Amino acid sequence: MKMIYCTCNVSVLEQLTELLEKCNIRDFQIFNMVTAKNKKGDPRFNNPVWPGYNSSVLMQVSEENKVIKVIQSITEHNKSVINEDELITVCTWKLDDYFYD
């Protein structure tokens, strides 16, 4: 099982959630109004100097093929992006335990 973490400009959140639906990811949590300084693109601190903010999405995924599909779909999305502010960041890590009782 893996945890997948994605972050993106709030303007891309709808595209990201649609991408997750196409990858048959049904279990995720969305964090809104996440301020961030990104490797690429402008900082988003939701203030007059650096307007805007990110949203982050966390997913617990047990099927490795779904993890691969999410990463591939985000990679394809990012290849089509012209504006660096619309890139989606993704990372994964192994979950030792996940309880849902």
N, C-alpha and C positions, 0 to 999 in steps of 0.2 A: 504494500500500500504506500502511496506517495501523497504528499501535500504539494499542491500546485499553488503558487502565488503569482498573481498578475497585478500590474499596476498600469494605469493609463490616464491620459487627460480625460476629464469628465465628458468631453465632447465625443469620445470614442467608446464610452461605456456601453451604449446600446449595441454597437457593432460587436463588442467583445461578448456580451451576453448572448447575442444571436449566434455567434461562432460557437459558444459553449453548447447551446441547444443543438446545433448541427452535429456536434461531436458526442451527443447523447449524454452530456454532463447535466445531471439534475440536482446535485447536492453541492451548493456553494453559498458563500456568505459574501455580502458586498459591504465595504466600508466606504462611506461617502465623505467628501470634504477632507481628503488626505493632502496635507501640504507636503511639497517635495522639491528637492533640487535634484534634477536628473542629470545623468551622464551626457545626454544629448537633449537639445531643445532648451527652452527658457525655464528658469525656476518658476514654480507655481506656489506662492505663499499666501494667496487669497488676500492681498493687500493692494493699496494703490500703486506701489512701485512694481510689484510682481503679481498681477492679477491672475485669477484662475486657480484651479486645484485639481488634484488627481482623485480617482476612485481606485480602490484595491479590491481584488476578489480572491478569496481563499477557497480551495476545493480539496476534499479528501477523496482520492480515487484509488480503488483497489485493482482495477483492470489496467495492466501495463499498456495494452493496445490503445486505450483511451488517452493515457498520458502522452503517448507518442503522437496520436492524432491531434491533440490540443497543441502541442509544441509545433507540429508541422503546419497547422492552420494559422497559428500566430506568426510563424516565420513567413508564410505566404502573404499574410496581411501586411507585415512590415516591409516586404519587398515592393508592395504596390503603393506605399506611402510616399508622398512628395514632401510633406511638411514633417520635420523631425518631431514636432510637438504631438503628432498623432501616432507615434510608435507605441506598441504595447510591450512591456517588459514581462518576462516570464522566468520563473525559476522553480525548481522542485527539490524536495528532499524526502528521504525515507521516513515513514512513520512506523515507529515500533509498536505503538498501541493506539487504538481508536475505539472508543466505547460509545454506543448509542443505545441506551436502555430505555 
